[in-house]
């Protein structure tokens, strides 16, 4: 299941924090300076770029450069 078929959504609350959800469940709330930076980046990003920014904000983002552990070393 990828970002295309199960996208992140976000909402900005009155206090300026950003609430990031996926699948109808709240994943993380970003506040203060980090929220302002995230919103500025989201405004300029493409739809696919927005999904990547939201994934990074949740901390559940795979960069694609992970390698399996070396056992026996």
N, C-alpha and C positions, 0 to 999 in steps of 0.2 A: 504494500500500500504506500503510494507516494504522495507527494504534495499536490499532484494534479487531481487525484481522485479523493483526497481527504485534506483540503487546504486549511491553513490557519485563518482565523478571523481576528480582528482587533476592534476595540472600542476605546474611546478616550473619555475618561470620567471628568466630572466637574473640577476635581482638584488637579487635573493635568496628567494623571497617571494613565498608563496604557495597559489595558487588560487584554491579554492574548489567549485565545481559545482555539481548540481543535476538537472536532467531533462533538460540539456542544458542551464540552467540559473546559472550565477555566484551567489554563496551564500555568500562567505566571502573570504577575502584575509588576510592571516596570514603573518606577517612580522617579521623581526629581530630575536631575540633570540627564540621566540615562534615557528617560522618557522623552525629553525635549530633543535629544540627539536622534533617537529612534524615529520620532515623528518627522523631523527634517529629512532624514534619509528615505522614509517611506513616501513622502510627497514627491520625490524626484525619481523613484524607482519604477521600473516596469512591473507588470503584474507578477511575473516570475521572480523578479528581484525582490519584490515585497515578501513573497513566500520565503525566500532564503533569509531575508533580514529577520522575519518573525521566528523562523526556526533557530537562528543564532541567538535571538533574545531569550528563547526558552532554555538554551543550554543543551538541547537535544539535537545537535547538528553534527553530522558526520562529514568530515572534510574530504574523504575519499583517499587519503594518504595513509590510512592505518594499515599496519602489517600484522599478520598473525604472530603471536609470541613464539620465540625460539625456545623450545624445550631441550633440556639436556646440556645446556651451556653452563 
